[in-house]
Amino acid sequence: MKDDEKIQYTKYFEMFDSNKSGTLSISEMQTVFAQTKLPRDVCAKVWDLTNPDSAEVFSKPMFMMAMHFLYKRR
């Protein structure tokens, strides 16, 4: 992941982390994934890769990896 991508993904994370908890809920992440308009199977694969333990929240690093995969897929 390039430095400019990290900066961009950090800005997105901060935008979606409206309560400033440092994590995103499952419902917030579902909104993020839906906004990509990528096929459901692609989103499911990225979700599984970035949340292999089925955590109830996405940390900033998890979010950044998900965004990176989703942008590369586009």
N, C-alpha and C positions, 0 to 999 in steps of 0.2 A: 504494500500500500504506500503510495507516494505521500509526501508531506502535504501537498495541496489537497489531496483527497481526505486526509485525516482532518484537516481544518474544516473542509466542507461537511464531513460526516459529524464532526463535533457540533457545528452550528445546527444541523438538523436534530441531533440528539437534544440539544438545549431547547429547541423550539418545541419538541414533543414532550419534554420533561417539564410540563407546565407547573407541577407542584414542587419542582426542584428537589426531588427525592434522590436523584442519582441513579434511578432505575426507571424502566418503562414496564407497565403492566402488560399482561397478555392482550387485553383489549386495545391498549395503545399501539402495541406492535401489530395487531391485526389491521388497524387503520393504516399504519405505515405500509404494510404489505399490499393492502388493497389499492392504495394510491399508485403503486407501481404499474398496475394494469397488466402485469405479467401473468402467464397461465398459472392456474392453481397448482399444477404439479411442480412447476419450477419453484413457486413460493414454498410449497411443502418441503421440497428438498433443501432449500436454503434454511428454512426454519429448523429442520432436523440437524443440519450441519452446525448451526450456530447455537442451538439449544439442545444438545444431546442428552442432557440429564432431565429434560422437561421441567426446568425451573419455572417458577411462577412469575418471575420478573426477568427482564433482560437488562444486564449491566451495560455500561457504556461500551466496553470492549466487544461484548456480544452484538450490540446494536451496530457498531462500526463494521464488524465482519459481515453481518447480514447485509448492510448497505453496500459494502464493497462487492459482494457476490451478486447482488441484485443489479447494481450498475454495470458490472461486467457482462451480465447475461443480456442486458438490453443492447 
